[in-house]
Amino acid sequence: MTSTCYEQVCYRTEQREESVQLRNLKSGQFGYSFGCTQAGETVQVRLTNGDLDSWDRSECVEAFSEAL
């Protein structure tokens, strides 16, 4: 995900308290954002099975954006 997209996802997650659906490009897993780490440019996600994970911004995309 680009830096701009990452900033938008983090803004929506942390300021608007929205869970953004993301897809991990390496594993194909889907998850919902619940936080961001600006220093490491990672997104904390809750996977569809309930587990928690942290994804680097370069390995994920917003789920709906890949159809564009």
C-alpha positions in Angstrom: 0.0 0.0 0.0 1.3 3.5 -0.8 2.2 5.9 1.9 -0.9 8.0 1.2 -3.2 5.0 1.4 -1.5 3.9 4.7 -2.0 7.4 6.2 -5.7 7.3 5.2 -6.2 3.8 6.6 -4.6 4.9 9.9 -6.6 8.1 10.0 -9.9 6.2 9.5 -8.8 3.6 12.1 -7.5 5.8 14.8 -9.5 9.1 14.4 -12.8 7.8 13.1 -12.7 4.5 14.9 -13.4 2.5 11.7 -12.2 -1.0 11.0 -10.8 -1.0 7.5 -10.8 -4.4 5.7 -7.3 -5.3 4.5 -5.8 -8.2 2.5 -2.3 -9.5 3.1 -0.5 -9.8 -0.3 1.8 -12.5 0.9 -0.6 -14.8 2.7 -3.9 -13.9 1.1 -5.5 -13.5 4.6 -8.1 -10.8 5.3 -8.2 -8.7 8.5 -9.7 -5.6 10.0 -7.5 -2.7 11.2 -7.6 -1.7 14.8 -4.3 0.4 15.1 -1.2 1.6 13.4 2.4 2.0 14.3 3.7 5.1 12.6 7.4 4.5 13.3 7.4 1.0 11.8 4.6 1.7 9.2 2.6 -1.3 10.3 -1.1 -1.9 10.7 -2.4 -4.0 13.6 -5.2 -6.3 12.3 -7.8 -8.6 13.7 -7.9 -11.6 11.3 -11.3 -13.2 10.3 -10.6 -16.1 12.7 -10.1 -13.7 15.6 -6.3 -13.8 15.9 -4.3 -10.6 16.0 -1.4 -9.8 13.7 0.7 -6.9 12.5 1.3 -6.3 8.8 3.9 -4.0 7.2 2.2 -1.5 4.9 4.1 -2.9 1.9 2.5 -6.3 2.3 -1.2 -5.3 2.5 -3.8 -3.4 0.6 -7.3 -2.2 1.4 -9.6 -5.1 0.3 -11.9 -3.1 -2.0 -9.1 -1.2 -3.7 -7.7 -4.1 -5.7 -10.9 -4.3 -7.8 -10.3 -0.7 -9.1 
